[in-house]
Amino acid sequence: MTTFVSLAALLIALVALGYAWKLHRELDSARERLDRYNRSLFKVEESIRTLRAEMEDATTRLHVEMLRRSGDAQFSPQMTVREATLLHPQAQQILAGFHLGGCSSCAVEPDETLAELCASRGVNESVLLANLNQLLRDGTNGDSQPQLVKVPNVHLDLEL
C-alpha cells in the first residue's frame, strides 16, 4: 500500500511539474508578445511626437505666412520666439542683443512668448518690441535682403 501511495504521489508530482513547465512556457510566450507590443507602442509614440512637432512647426510657419501676406506683420508680446524668428531673419540677432538666446547661458524656448521671455529675464518689453518692429518698418518684411540693425550688446544704466 505504501508503494502504491508513493507511486501515486510521484505521478501527481510529475503531472504538477509538467503543468508548471507548460505554464512557464506560456508565461515566456506572453512576455515575448508583451515586449513586442511595448516596442511597437514606443515606436508609435515616437512617431506621434515627431508628427506633433512637425504639425506645430507647420502651423507656426502658416501663421507667419498669413501675417506676411495680410500686411499685418508686426511683432507682438503674444508672439512666440519661433514665430518671431520666422517672421524676420534678423529677429534672432535682435533677441541675442538682449541676451535672449544665442548662447548656452541665455538660451530660450522656441514656444515661449516674447512677453513671458521679457518678464522672466527682466527685459523691457516695449524696447525689445520697438527694436524688432524696426526690422519690419525698414520695408524688408523678411522677404528681401534685410538691412542690418545694430543693437548694443551691453546696456549700462548709470545713475549719478
Residue pairs with C-beta under 8 A, 6 or more apart in sequence:
56 111
57 82
60 80
60 82
60 83
60 86
61 86
63 83
64 83
64 86
64 87
67 73
67 74
67 87
68 87
68 141
68 142
68 143
73 87
73 136
73 141
73 142
74 133
74 136
75 84
75 87
75 91
75 114
75 129
75 132
75 133
75 136
76 114
76 129
77 113
77 114
77 115
77 118
77 125
77 129
78 113
78 114
78 115
79 87
79 113
79 114
80 110
80 111
80 112
80 113
80 114
81 95
81 100
81 101
81 108
81 109
81 110
81 111
81 112
81 113
81 114
81 117
82 110
82 111
84 91
84 95
84 114
84 132
85 91
85 92
85 95
85 110
87 136
87 142
88 132
88 135
88 136
88 140
88 141
88 142
88 146
89 142
89 146
90 135
90 146
90 148
90 149
91 132
91 135
92 101
92 102
93 149
93 151
94 128
94 131
94 132
94 135
94 149
94 151
95 101
95 102
95 108
95 128
96 102
96 103
96 106
97 131
97 151
97 152
97 153
98 121
98 123
98 128
98 131
98 151
99 106
99 121
100 106
100 108
100 117
100 121
100 123
100 128
101 107
101 108
106 121
108 117
112 120
114 125
114 128
114 129
114 132
115 125
117 123
118 124
118 125
118 128
119 125
131 149
131 151
134 149
135 142
135 146
135 149
136 142
138 146
138 147
138 149
140 146
140 147
